Amino acid sequence: MDRLTWEALLTFLLLIAGFISLYAAIHKRTTFARYSMTVLLVASGAPLAVMLVLESRRDALDANIGLGMAFLLTWLITALVFAASVIIWIVKKRKNV
């Protein structure tokens, strides 16, 4: 597998881990929360998935700025989700102390 495949796989795994962490951090784990997390996960990963498919069908050897922007957007969303889960965990721990 080439470098782009490994980067995409790692990015998707980190995105999934972030949403699992956020789901574990929330107080009420209802079916609505589970479905909304699933929809947000799919919506967060969709731009990168679409750009990866378009890149695989492209024959040009030059740089693809759209693919880079899709990676940056996905990494930003992943960082925000992880930050939100850490904040929720901290607030939850402070209330218990």
C-alpha positions as CSV (number, residue, x, y, z in Angstrom):
1,M,0.0,0.0,0.0
2,D,1.2,3.4,-0.8
3,R,1.6,6.4,1.5
4,L,-1.7,8.0,0.6
5,T,-3.6,4.8,1.6
6,W,-1.9,4.6,4.9
7,E,-2.6,8.3,5.7
8,A,-6.2,7.9,4.7
9,L,-6.6,4.8,6.8
10,L,-5.0,6.4,9.8
11,T,-7.1,9.5,9.4
12,F,-10.3,7.5,9.3
13,L,-9.3,5.4,12.3
14,L,-8.5,8.6,14.3
15,L,-11.8,10.1,13.3
16,I,-13.7,6.9,14.4
17,A,-11.8,6.9,17.7
18,G,-12.6,10.5,18.3
19,F,-16.3,9.9,17.9
20,I,-16.2,6.8,20.1
21,S,-14.5,8.9,22.7
22,L,-17.1,11.6,22.4
23,Y,-19.9,9.1,22.6
24,A,-18.4,7.5,25.7
25,A,-18.0,11.0,27.3
26,I,-21.6,12.1,27.0
27,H,-24.0,11.6,29.9
28,K,-27.0,10.2,28.2
29,R,-26.4,7.4,25.8
30,T,-29.7,7.3,24.0
31,T,-30.6,5.9,20.6
32,F,-30.8,9.5,19.4
33,A,-27.2,10.2,20.5
34,R,-26.0,7.0,18.9
35,Y,-27.7,7.8,15.6
36,S,-26.6,11.5,15.6
37,M,-23.0,10.4,16.3
38,T,-23.2,8.0,13.4
39,V,-24.6,10.7,11.1
40,L,-21.9,13.2,12.2
41,L,-19.2,10.6,11.7
42,V,-20.3,9.8,8.1
43,A,-20.7,13.5,7.3
44,S,-17.2,14.3,8.7
45,G,-15.5,11.5,6.7
46,A,-17.5,12.0,3.5
47,P,-15.4,14.9,2.0
48,L,-12.2,12.9,2.4
49,A,-13.8,9.8,1.0
50,V,-15.1,11.6,-2.0
51,M,-11.7,13.3,-2.7
52,L,-9.9,9.9,-2.4
53,V,-12.2,8.3,-4.9
54,L,-11.7,11.3,-7.3
55,E,-7.9,11.1,-6.8
56,S,-7.8,7.4,-7.6
57,R,-9.6,8.1,-10.9
58,R,-7.3,10.9,-11.8
59,D,-4.3,10.4,-14.2
60,A,-2.4,13.6,-13.6
61,L,0.8,13.4,-11.5
62,D,0.6,17.0,-10.1
63,A,-0.6,18.0,-6.7
64,N,-4.3,17.8,-5.8
65,I,-5.1,20.8,-3.6
66,G,-8.7,19.6,-3.0
67,L,-7.4,16.4,-1.5
68,G,-5.1,18.3,0.8
69,M,-7.9,20.5,1.9
70,A,-10.1,17.4,2.5
71,F,-7.4,15.9,4.7
72,L,-7.0,19.2,6.6
73,L,-10.7,19.5,7.2
74,T,-10.9,15.9,8.5
75,W,-8.0,16.5,10.8
76,L,-9.6,19.7,12.1
77,I,-12.8,17.9,12.8
78,T,-11.0,15.1,14.5
79,A,-9.1,17.5,16.7
80,L,-12.3,19.3,17.6
81,V,-14.1,16.1,18.5
82,F,-11.2,14.9,20.7
83,A,-11.0,18.3,22.4
84,A,-14.8,18.2,23.0
85,S,-14.5,14.7,24.5
86,V,-11.6,15.8,26.8
87,I,-13.5,18.8,28.0
88,I,-16.6,16.7,28.7
89,W,-14.5,14.2,30.6
90,I,-12.9,17.0,32.7
91,V,-16.2,18.6,33.5
92,K,-17.6,15.2,34.4
93,K,-14.7,14.4,36.8
94,R,-14.9,17.8,38.5
95,K,-18.6,17.4,39.2
96,N,-17.8,14.0,40.9
97,V,-15.1,15.4,43.1
